[in-house]
Amino acid sequence: MVSGMDVFGWIAAVVGAVGAVLFIASLIRTIRANPDTRIPFSRNPPVTPAGFIAMRSIGAGLLVFGGVALTNAHGTWSMIVVVGVVLVTLAVNTVHNHRLTVTANH
């Protein structure tokens, strides 16, 4: 028998996954819109694709909501997924900016 908490857990997992996809997709669209310019970490990039702010905001909100909702079932491990997604996006942004620095120096 499936309990209400099981159903809520699955819904929270799906919501968190959708949030992660939106958050990462917004970064990919931003990198494609700014192929030859550095993307700052603390402010908007020079070129912002349509829907960039909405995708990033909704994605982050859903990701955090899904992670927090799953803490009852999985403890703090669910929040590690949230932190992992953020670290992946920071790493991708760092690689993009570093690639531009290396290209400019050669």
N, C-alpha and C positions, 0 to 999 in steps of 0.2 A: 504494500500500500504506500502510495506517495503522500507525504505530508505537505502541508502548506509551506513549511520552511524549506523543503527540498525544491519546490517550485520557485520560491523566492530566490533561493541560491542560484538556480539555473538562469533566472531572469537577470540577476545581478551579474553573473558571469558574462552573459551575452551583452548586457549594457556596457560593462567594462571593456569587452573586446571591441565593440563598436567605437567606443571612445578612443581606444588605442589606435584603431585604424584611422579614424578622423584626424587624430593628433599627428600621426606619422605622415598621412597623406598631405596635410597642410604644409609640413616641412618639405616634402618632395616637390610639391607645386611651387613653393617659394624658391627652392634651389633652381628649378627649371626656369623660373621667371628672372632669376639673377645669376646667370651662368658665369659672368665675368666680374662680379662684384662680391665683396665680402658681406656676409650676413651677420649683423651685430647680434649679440646675445641678449642685450638688455633693452632693445627698442626695435621698432619695425624696420624691415629691410627697405632699401631704396625703391624697389618695385614690389608692390603687394598685389598678388593675384586676387581676382574676384572671389569673395567668400573666405579669404584667408583668416580674418579675425574671427568670423563666426565658426569656421571649422575648428580652429585651434581652441577657442573658448568652449564650445560645446563638447569637443573631444576631451579636453582636460576635465571638464565637469563630469562627464559620463565615466571617464576612467577612474577618477577619484571616488565617485559614488559607488561604482561597481566594486572597487577595492575595499572601501569601508563597509559596504553591505556584506561582503564575504568574510569579514574578520570574525564573525560569530562562528562560522563553520570551519575556517582554516587558520584562525589566529592572525598573527602579524605577517605570515607568509604572503597573504594576498596583497599587502601593501608593498612587499618587495617587488611584485610585478609592476605596480605603479611607478616605483622608483626606477625599475629597470627600463621601462618605456621612456622615461624622461632622460635617463643616462644614454640610451641609444640615440635619441634625437640630438642630445648635446654632442655625442661622438660624431655623428654624421655631419653636423654643422662645423665642428672642429676640422674634420677631414676636408670638407669643402673649402674652408678658409685657408687651411694649410696648403692645399693644392694650388690655390691662387697665389700664395706667397712664393712657393717654389717656382711656379711658372714665371712670375714676375722677375725673379732673380736670375733666370737663365736667358 
